[in-house]
Amino acid sequence: IASLDSSQAATLNKIASSIPDLESKPGLSWDISAGIAINGNPAVLDGRDAPGPANVAWCGAVSVANKMSSLTIFNGPLTDVPHLLSRCIVNDDNTMSFALDFRPRAYGAYEMKDAAGNYPGPDVLGRDAFTYSGNRKDYESKFATPEVEAFLQSTLASFEGGVVNTELNEFEQLTNGPLCLKVNMPLTDGNVAAVTAAREKAADYWLTWALEDTHAHRPGAPINSQYVYDTKYRQNAYAALLPYYSAAFGADGASLCAAESGPLDEAYVGGGS
């Protein structure tokens, strides 16, 4: 797990060097001197944000010694760049649970997809069906490209004894994207290396999108609508994460979940003027 932590620190440094406005939030972070322990293990949280044009509402990098490495990035409302979820938990039975997702910024009714891969049409959803379909097509054309899909497929194939976890809690159904990858696997050097490589590549994808100027919303209503959607989304993302951290960290899971999720009730100032 130490190699995951060092890789995550290097990734965060790379992001920070590429987005100079990304500032540390000491009041929302824990360094090693804070003496924070999660279920008996020393924990570090590096919390940052970059309001305005840099458009990072929250970046939280968490390391729990011997147990977990997790990077959560929520974008601001100026673009439709996916949020990033990148997490690996070491379980007590010498297995690892890995989760990776490029989380869509608009509702696509992904949880309504049937076994054949079809979504409800206007006969079920009315005109909203066209809106949701349009949101899915936008995401697929910009982010869920054949290249990204191939990366995720090769990542899954690189795991030794990996088993895809298809179980979703109520709030994961609302927050998981169509590319979400959740895999349980044995704790081996090979799997740690494969997870490390996947997390680094995923962060590179996110950073590339974040720096491109082709994903910006038009000023005005689209930005306001994105902010409203993101506010509810982040609440749901917190609720989706809570059961996992409660299971992994017991009584400390709730406080870790809240800390990593960032300030849910703090208004994000997205204006660039």
Secondary structure in CASP SS format (residue, H / E / C, confidence):
PFRMAT SS
TARGET T0000
AUTHOR 0000-0000-0000
METHOD secondary structure of the structure
MODEL  1
I C 1.00
A H 1.00
S H 1.00
L H 1.00
D H 1.00
S H 1.00
S H 1.00
Q H 1.00
A H 1.00
A H 1.00
T H 1.00
L H 1.00
N H 1.00
K H 1.00
I H 1.00
A H 1.00
S H 1.00
S H 1.00
I C 1.00
P C 1.00
D C 1.00
L C 1.00
E E 1.00
S E 1.00
K C 1.00
P H 1.00
G H 1.00
L H 1.00
S C 1.00
W E 1.00
D C 1.00
I H 1.00
S H 1.00
A H 1.00
G C 1.00
I C 1.00
A E 1.00
I E 1.00
N C 1.00
G C 1.00
N E 1.00
P E 1.00
A E 1.00
V E 1.00
L E 1.00
D E 1.00
G E 1.00
R E 1.00
D E 1.00
A E 1.00
P C 1.00
G H 1.00
P H 1.00
A H 1.00
N C 1.00
V E 1.00
A E 1.00
W E 1.00
C E 1.00
G E 1.00
A E 1.00
V E 1.00
S E 1.00
V E 1.00
A C 1.00
N C 1.00
K C 1.00
M E 1.00
S E 1.00
S E 1.00
L E 1.00
T E 1.00
I E 1.00
F E 1.00
N E 1.00
G C 1.00
P C 1.00
L C 1.00
T E 1.00
D C 1.00
V C 1.00
P C 1.00
H E 1.00
L E 1.00
L E 1.00
S E 1.00
R E 1.00
C E 1.00
I E 1.00
V E 1.00
N C 1.00
D C 1.00
D C 1.00
N C 1.00
T E 1.00
M E 1.00
S E 1.00
F E 1.00
A E 1.00
L E 1.00
D E 1.00
F E 1.00
R E 1.00
P C 1.00
R C 1.00
A C 1.00
Y C 1.00
G C 1.00
A C 1.00
Y H 1.00
E H 1.00
M H 1.00
K C 1.00
D C 1.00
A C 1.00
A C 1.00
G C 1.00
N C 1.00
Y C 1.00
P C 1.00
G C 1.00
P H 1.00
D H 1.00
V H 1.00
L H 1.00
G C 1.00
R C 1.00
D H 1.00
A H 1.00
F H 1.00
T H 1.00
Y H 1.00
S H 1.00
G H 1.00
N H 1.00
R H 1.00
K H 1.00
D H 1.00
Y H 1.00
E H 1.00
S H 1.00
K H 1.00
F C 1.00
A C 1.00
T C 1.00
P H 1.00
E H 1.00
V H 1.00
E H 1.00
A H 1.00
F H 1.00
L H 1.00
Q H 1.00
S H 1.00
T H 1.00
L H 1.00
A H 1.00
S C 1.00
F C 1.00
E C 1.00
G C 1.00
G C 1.00
V E 1.00
V E 1.00
N C 1.00
T C 1.00
E C 1.00
L C 1.00
N C 1.00
E C 1.00
F C 1.00
E H 1.00
Q H 1.00
L H 1.00
T H 1.00
N C 1.00
G C 1.00
P C 1.00
L C 1.00
C C 1.00
L E 1.00
K E 1.00
V E 1.00
N E 1.00
M E 1.00
P E 1.00
L C 1.00
T C 1.00
D H 1.00
G H 1.00
N H 1.00
V H 1.00
A H 1.00
A H 1.00
V H 1.00
T H 1.00
A H 1.00
A H 1.00
R H 1.00
E H 1.00
K H 1.00
A H 1.00
A H 1.00
D H 1.00
Y H 1.00
W H 1.00
L H 1.00
T H 1.00
W H 1.00
A H 1.00
L H 1.00
E C 1.00
D C 1.00
T C 1.00
H C 1.00
A E 1.00
H C 1.00
R C 1.00
P C 1.00
G C 1.00
A H 1.00
P H 1.00
I H 1.00
N H 1.00
S H 1.00
Q H 1.00
Y H 1.00
V H 1.00
Y H 1.00
D H 1.00
T H 1.00
K H 1.00
Y H 1.00
R H 1.00
Q H 1.00
N H 1.00
A H 1.00
Y H 1.00
A H 1.00
A H 1.00
L H 1.00
L H 1.00
P H 1.00
Y H 1.00
Y H 1.00
S H 1.00
A H 1.00
A H 1.00
F H 1.00
G H 1.00
A H 1.00
D H 1.00
G H 1.00
A H 1.00
S H 1.00
L H 1.00
C H 1.00
A H 1.00
A H 1.00
E H 1.00
S H 1.00
G C 1.00
P C 1.00
L C 1.00
D C 1.00
E C 1.00
A C 1.00
Y C 1.00
V C 1.00
G C 1.00
G C 1.00
G C 1.00
S C 1.00
END
